[in-house]
Amino acid sequence: MAQPRTPPGRAAFGGGLAIRILACAAPLCLAPAVADAAAIGEIPEKGLQGGLLAGVSHGDVDDPDGAVDAEIYLRLALLGAARLQANRRLLGEIFYHRYDTDPGGRAVGQDVRRVGAALSYQAKFPRWPLAPWAGAGLAYSSDRFEERVTVAADGFLDRRFPDRDDNTLALVLNATAQRAWIRGWDVGIHVQYEQPVSGDATTFTVAAVLLF
């Protein structure tokens, strides 16, 4: 018997998280960010910055053949930031995701590989705690799902499904708090939620960023 693509609990979690992040990002549409005088420790006025992201992601796959256990895994990415105005910028990301999920009686275990890019429009909110950049954008990835199996109660292989490929287009909501470090390098914390518009992969990330 075909199993539901998305368990109710997972859908509720994803929807609730998206609403909370949207609520935090709402000022982007409701009011312009106010540019204050730069305080000690704030980022310098740079037109372009490159950088790295390193952290952990919570990956959730909506598989057509059954439930999939969510997985927490390490995430690395290349970053680029382009300043448009003093309090507006574009944040780009090139990423590669690789993680495995455990099989079960109903859970389809699989090897997940995703390669893609994201672009977000961010505004700076100097009056908020940590004076973050907050914004929204889109992400696109080419996804590969291999070794898709379930196991019986005795631990032996139960069912094997064919490998599959998919493309994910996702809405991105994020916030970045960063401060000047040394010799023009900036360090900070980045939080990002990716909700698929098409495709099967949902991701929530908390990471450290280094921009230079």
Secondary structure, DSSP 8 states (H G I E B T S, - for coil): ----SS-HHHHHHHHHHHHHHHHHHTHHHHS--------TTS----SEEEEEEEEEEEEEE-BTTBB---EEEEEEEEEEEEEEETTEEEEEEEEEEEEEE---SSB-EEEEEEEEEEEEEEEE-TTSTT--EEEEEEEEEEEEEEEEEEE-TTSSEEEEE--EEEEEEEEEEEEEEEEE-STT-EEEEEEEEEEEEESSEEEEEEEEEEE-
